Amino acid sequence: MTSALLDQALVEEATKKSGLIWVRGTETADRPLWHAWHEGAAYVLGGGPGEQPLEGLADGGTAEVTVRSKDKGGRLVAWTASVSEVAPGSELWDAVVAELKGKRLNAPDGEAMTGRWARECRLLRLAPLQTRTEMPEGSLAARPVETPATTRHPVPAALPRLLLKRKRKGKRG
C-alpha cells in the first residue's frame, strides 16, 4: 500500500514539474506533448490546426507516458494511462483550459484561443493506471516524427562571411 502511494506521488510531482511528457499512443512513436496536471491526471490539448498532434490517442484507449527530468533530461518515471476525452464547455473543460491557457506559448489568436480550442481541438485526460519506476536498459532513441516544421537546407554560402564581418566590427569599435 505504501509503495503504491509513493509511486502515485512520484508520478504527480514529476509530471507537474516537467514541461513536456513523452506519450506513445496506439501504433505511434513517442512524442513530446505539453500538458497541465489537474486533479490526479495529465491533460493534453491538440489535434487542431497549429496545435500539437494527438494521433494514436483515442477516447477509451491507453497510452504509455514517460516523464523526464526538467533539468537533466533523464527518465524519472513511466506510467500507463487511461485516455478519456473531455467535452468542451463542461466544468472540467473550463478548469483545465484555464491552466493550459497560461502554458500555451505563441498562440496566433491570443485570448480567442480558448474558443478555437473548443471548436477545433481535443482535450484528453491521461489518468495513471500503472507506474513503472524501473527503467529499461538502453537509450530508447527513435527517429523524430516527420513534420513540415523541420528544414534540412544547407547553410547559405554568404553566412560565414557575414558572421566573421560582424565579429571584426565588434573588435574595432
Secondary structure, 3 states (H helix, E strand, C coil): CHHHHHHHHHHHHHHHHCCEEEEECCCCCCEEEECEEECCEEEEEECCCCCCCCCCCCCCCEEEEEEECCCCCCEEEEEEEEEEEECCCCHHHHHHHHHHHHHCCCCCCHHHHHHHHHHHCEEEEEEEEEEECCCCCCCCCCCCCCCCCCCCCCCCCCHHHHHHHHHHHHHHC
